[in-house]
Amino acid sequence: MDSLDYLRLLPKTELHCHFVSTMSAARLIALAEREGVALPPTSSPPVRTLSGSPTTG
């Protein structure tokens, strides 16, 4: 078995990134505007900036 076949047989995992609390709401909005991405309307739950851990705030 060659290296490529071996790699194809290895278990796979989903690679993804969660952007929650990785940037400020203002930065998220600016990036969305720059890239032409529509964000949910303001009547939806707001995009919030989290600081600290969920237990310490």
Kinemage of the C-alpha trace (Angstrom):
@kinemage 1
@onewidth
@group {chain A} dominant
@subgroup {mainchain}
@vectorlist {calphas} color= white
{ca met a 1} P 0.000 0.000 0.000
{ca asp a 2} L 1.433 3.367 -0.941
{ca ser a 3} L 1.242 6.543 1.156
{ca leu a 4} L -1.716 7.988 -0.738
{ca asp a 5} L -3.796 4.827 -0.282
{ca tyr a 6} L -2.884 4.789 3.406
{ca leu a 7} L -4.017 8.398 3.823
{ca arg a 8} L -7.298 7.681 2.039
{ca leu a 9} L -8.019 4.865 4.508
{ca leu a 10} L -7.428 6.962 7.628
{ca pro a 11} L -10.526 8.068 9.561
{ca lys a 12} L -11.580 11.606 8.691
{ca thr a 13} L -12.778 14.407 10.893
{ca glu a 14} L -14.748 17.514 10.080
{ca leu a 15} L -12.613 20.621 10.247
{ca his a 16} L -14.491 23.815 10.920
{ca cys a 17} L -14.201 27.005 12.866
{ca his a 18} L -16.620 28.606 15.295
{ca phe a 19} L -16.503 32.382 15.093
{ca val a 20} L -18.571 32.847 18.242
{ca ser a 21} L -16.670 35.202 20.543
{ca thr a 22} L -13.595 35.292 18.307
{ca met a 23} L -14.285 38.850 17.150
{ca ser a 24} L -16.330 41.840 18.200
{ca ala a 25} L -19.811 42.412 16.815
{ca ala a 26} L -18.555 45.586 15.106
{ca arg a 27} L -15.786 43.629 13.354
{ca leu a 28} L -18.245 40.919 12.277
{ca ile a 29} L -20.601 43.529 10.819
{ca ala a 30} L -17.739 45.307 9.028
{ca leu a 31} L -16.495 42.049 7.499
{ca ala a 32} L -20.002 41.066 6.416
{ca glu a 33} L -20.506 44.450 4.757
{ca arg a 34} L -17.116 44.277 3.040
{ca glu a 35} L -17.811 40.782 1.695
{ca gly a 36} L -21.437 41.503 0.759
{ca val a 37} L -22.846 38.990 3.232
{ca ala a 38} L -26.346 39.680 4.515
{ca leu a 39} L -26.688 39.360 8.269
{ca pro a 40} L -29.960 38.472 10.021
{ca pro a 41} L -32.330 41.398 10.592
{ca thr a 42} L -32.033 43.338 13.831
{ca ser a 43} L -35.216 41.675 15.106
{ca ser a 44} L -33.218 38.428 15.389
{ca pro a 45} L -31.224 37.777 18.552
{ca pro a 46} L -28.313 40.235 18.509
{ca val a 47} L -24.752 39.325 17.738
{ca arg a 48} L -23.025 39.660 21.067
{ca thr a 49} L -19.468 40.031 22.153
{ca leu a 50} L -18.548 37.722 24.990
{ca ser a 51} L -15.745 38.629 27.306
{ca gly a 52} L -14.258 36.249 29.791
{ca ser a 53} L -15.624 32.794 30.388
{ca pro a 54} L -19.327 31.925 30.649
{ca thr a 55} L -18.928 31.588 34.413
{ca thr a 56} L -16.970 34.764 35.082
{ca gly a 57} L -18.568 37.061 32.507
